[in-house]
Amino acid sequence: MKYDAIVLGVGGMGSATVYELAKRGKKVLGLERFNIAHDSGSSHGINRIIRLAYAEDPRYVPLVRRAYERWREIENLISERLLFITGGIDAGPEQGEIIQGSLRACREHSLPHERLDSADLRRRFPGYAFPKEKELVAVYQPDGGFVLSERAIIGYVMAAQALGAEIHARECVGQWEAKKDQVVVHTDRGSYTADSLVITAGPWAAQAVPELKAGRLKAGRLAVPERQVLIWTQPLRPEYFMMGRFPVFNMEAADDTATNRYYGFPVYGFPGFKMGRYHHLSEEVDPDRMDRDCHRKDEETLREAIRVYFPDADGPTMAMKTCLFTNSPDEHFILDLHPGFPNVSIAAGFSGHGFKFASVVGEIMADFALEGGHKRFDLDLFRVARARKPAGSQNQ
Ligand SMILES: Cc1cc2nc3c(=O)[nH]c(=O)nc-3n(C[C@H](O)[C@H](O)[C@H](O)COP(=O)(O)OP(=O)(O)OC[C@H]3O[C@@H](n4cnc5c(N)ncnc54)[C@H](O)[C@@H]3O)c2cc1C
């Protein structure tokens, strides 16, 4: 049987892409090596932050706006709430990257926001107890919140199936071949042919597209998996960390380590305040061999920050989970056609901040698959070629 498109990997990005292709009346096959919504990739752990004051680069703001619209659309379709608005805090030293980046995004896109010093912040949202001597300030942006990531994958898959999409879980793609007018995908159960292939393989992106590894495109390493750890702690003052009382946060701590950024959520869906540290212990890993257990060192690393910045959340541990980032060198995404095959496209390298965009990434990848490109948003920031080094230079 021949498909219009095959989607390799039905996680956050793949599930939205399968849905979008099915919505456009296409015959689509989604292939997923694990279960639909599983704990081995990048999208588990209940929820993911969505924020509009995009400190990483203001060029993300139009994309996030579209993502909000598309989250509302899928919610309506499946009659399930996926997007929760809690307000969002960006915090850090006044001249740090987060505060300056967040303010820049607010200015350039006229986003409603408030600047708060740490005393104002505590008065308003008492879970935030930044010590005075750390001299942290905050930007409050009322549109921040979170998306239920695992439920979103399930919702997209069910919506896609209702539109006729075929999805196979527990079927692993091995090789694929692209020819001029078709692609053939080989799995551990069979082979399938389609007009185009979309690769949304998360931490396995560089296995599915070896050109993303060093040495092929002279592009550096574009999709490097990294071990992450999440913790949920029982708050000592539960009322401070409830929904409605505690906005999600994205914070740069007042120290000079390379991994000094943290993020967190109000209590939702699990009996605990959830937080994590970007790039946790800076452990580059092979996703097939990663240590998936959580250890004392992981716990201590996260607790240290809870003790200092959120002391009223420093109760017993309720749960911990490992997860994976897939980092590009500049931490911007890869949304592009495969450099060698115009009928193959890639969404990868989400560098720990991609989920919120899944709803719009689905739309973009469907355009790549069906039209060979995307016109609505400027995607220059996400091209494979941006990372290309001058010919003759060494990859590392
Ligand atoms: C701890 C943590 C916290 C995060 N916090 C946030 C946040 O607050 N906000 C935010 O926006 N983002 C956040 N992110 C990032 C976000 O979760 C990821 O960018 C996003 O989940 C990536 O989605 P994906 O579809 O690329 O990967 P995945 O959801 O992992 O999907 C890839 C899928 O491909 C499948 N696959 C791979 N290879 C094959 C194969 N050969 N055959 C078949 N199937 C295959 C995998 O099994 C997997 O299901 C966080 C990530 C982590 C780990």
The ligand as an SDF file (V2000), in Angstrom:
LIG
                    3D

 53 58  0  0  0  0  0  0  0  0999 V2000
   12.6190   17.1570   31.4070 C   0  0  0  0  0  0  0  0  0  0  0  0
   12.1390   17.9330   30.2300 C   0  0  0  0  0  0  0  0  0  0  0  0
   11.4550   19.1130   30.4240 C   0  0  0  0  0  0  0  0  0  0  0  0
   11.0260   19.8650   29.3310 C   0  0  0  0  0  0  0  0  0  0  0  0
   10.3080   21.0040   29.5500 N   0  0  0  0  0  0  0  0  0  0  0  0
    9.7660   21.6590   28.4930 C   0  0  0  0  0  0  0  0  0  0  0  0
    8.8590   22.7350   28.7090 C   0  0  0  0  0  0  0  0  0  0  0  0
    8.5450   23.0790   29.8610 O   0  0  0  0  0  0  0  0  0  0  0  0
    8.3350   23.3540   27.6320 N   0  0  0  0  0  0  0  0  0  0  0  0
    8.6140   22.9690   26.3520 C   0  0  0  0  0  0  0  0  0  0  0  0
    8.1040   23.5800   25.4170 O   0  0  0  0  0  0  0  0  0  0  0  0
    9.4570   21.9300   26.1230 N   0  0  0  0  0  0  0  0  0  0  0  0
   10.0220   21.2710   27.1530 C   0  0  0  0  0  0  0  0  0  0  0  0
   10.8370   20.2120   26.9500 N   0  0  0  0  0  0  0  0  0  0  0  0
   11.1870   19.8290   25.5780 C   0  0  0  0  0  0  0  0  0  0  0  0
   10.0900   19.0600   24.9270 C   0  0  0  0  0  0  0  0  0  0  0  0
    9.5160   18.1420   25.8080 O   0  0  0  0  0  0  0  0  0  0  0  0
   10.6530   18.3880   23.6770 C   0  0  0  0  0  0  0  0  0  0  0  0
   11.2050   19.4010   22.8390 O   0  0  0  0  0  0  0  0  0  0  0  0
    9.5880   17.6330   22.9260 C   0  0  0  0  0  0  0  0  0  0  0  0
    8.9570   16.7020   23.7710 O   0  0  0  0  0  0  0  0  0  0  0  0
   10.2310   16.9150   21.7520 C   0  0  0  0  0  0  0  0  0  0  0  0
    9.2520   16.1770   21.0540 O   0  0  0  0  0  0  0  0  0  0  0  0
    9.6970   15.1460   19.9480 P   0  0  0  0  0  0  0  0  0  0  0  0
    8.4730   14.7640   19.2180 O   0  0  0  0  0  0  0  0  0  0  0  0
   10.8590   15.7060   19.2020 O   0  0  0  0  0  0  0  0  0  0  0  0
   10.2760   13.9070   20.7890 O   0  0  0  0  0  0  0  0  0  0  0  0
    9.4640   12.6670   21.4020 P   0  0  0  0  0  0  0  0  0  0  0  0
    8.1940   13.1080   21.9920 O   0  0  0  0  0  0  0  0  0  0  0  0
   10.4240   11.8950   22.2370 O   0  0  0  0  0  0  0  0  0  0  0  0
    9.0710   11.8300   20.1300 O   0  0  0  0  0  0  0  0  0  0  0  0
    9.9780   11.1480   19.3060 C   0  0  0  0  0  0  0  0  0  0  0  0
    9.3560    9.8110   19.0210 C   0  0  0  0  0  0  0  0  0  0  0  0
   10.0340    9.1330   17.9910 O   0  0  0  0  0  0  0  0  0  0  0  0
   10.0260    7.7660   18.2820 C   0  0  0  0  0  0  0  0  0  0  0  0
   11.0700    7.1070   17.4990 N   0  0  0  0  0  0  0  0  0  0  0  0
   12.3740    7.4150   17.4860 C   0  0  0  0  0  0  0  0  0  0  0  0
   13.0550    6.6040   16.6450 N   0  0  0  0  0  0  0  0  0  0  0  0
   12.1430    5.7640   16.1000 C   0  0  0  0  0  0  0  0  0  0  0  0
   12.2410    4.6840   15.1830 C   0  0  0  0  0  0  0  0  0  0  0  0
   13.4000    4.3220   14.6530 N   0  0  0  0  0  0  0  0  0  0  0  0
   11.1090    4.0320   14.8360 N   0  0  0  0  0  0  0  0  0  0  0  0
    9.9130    4.4050   15.3610 C   0  0  0  0  0  0  0  0  0  0  0  0
    9.7740    5.4030   16.2680 N   0  0  0  0  0  0  0  0  0  0  0  0
   10.8730    6.0880   16.6360 C   0  0  0  0  0  0  0  0  0  0  0  0
   10.2870    7.7580   19.7770 C   0  0  0  0  0  0  0  0  0  0  0  0
    9.9670    6.5330   20.3770 O   0  0  0  0  0  0  0  0  0  0  0  0
    9.4290    8.9090   20.2400 C   0  0  0  0  0  0  0  0  0  0  0  0
    8.1260    8.4990   20.6140 O   0  0  0  0  0  0  0  0  0  0  0  0
   11.2970   19.4250   28.0130 C   0  0  0  0  0  0  0  0  0  0  0  0
   11.9790   18.2260   27.8160 C   0  0  0  0  0  0  0  0  0  0  0  0
   12.3870   17.4760   28.9150 C   0  0  0  0  0  0  0  0  0  0  0  0
   13.1140   16.1800   28.6760 C   0  0  0  0  0  0  0  0  0  0  0  0
  1  2  1  0
  2  3  1  0
  2 52  2  0
  3  4  2  0
  4  5  1  0
  4 50  1  0
  5  6  2  0
  6  7  1  0
  6 13  1  0
  7  8  2  0
  7  9  1  0
  9 10  1  0
 10 11  2  0
 10 12  1  0
 12 13  2  0
 13 14  1  0
 14 15  1  0
 14 50  1  0
 15 16  1  0
 16 17  1  0
 16 18  1  0
 18 19  1  0
 18 20  1  0
 20 21  1  0
 20 22  1  0
 22 23  1  0
 23 24  1  0
 24 25  2  0
 24 26  1  0
 24 27  1  0
 27 28  1  0
 28 29  2  0
 28 30  1  0
 28 31  1  0
 31 32  1  0
 32 33  1  0
 33 34  1  0
 33 48  1  0
 34 35  1  0
 35 36  1  0
 35 46  1  0
 36 37  1  0
 36 45  1  0
 37 38  2  0
 38 39  1  0
 39 40  1  0
 39 45  2  0
 40 41  1  0
 40 42  2  0
 42 43  1  0
 43 44  2  0
 44 45  1  0
 46 47  1  0
 46 48  1  0
 48 49  1  0
 50 51  2  0
 51 52  1  0
 52 53  1  0
M  END
$$$$
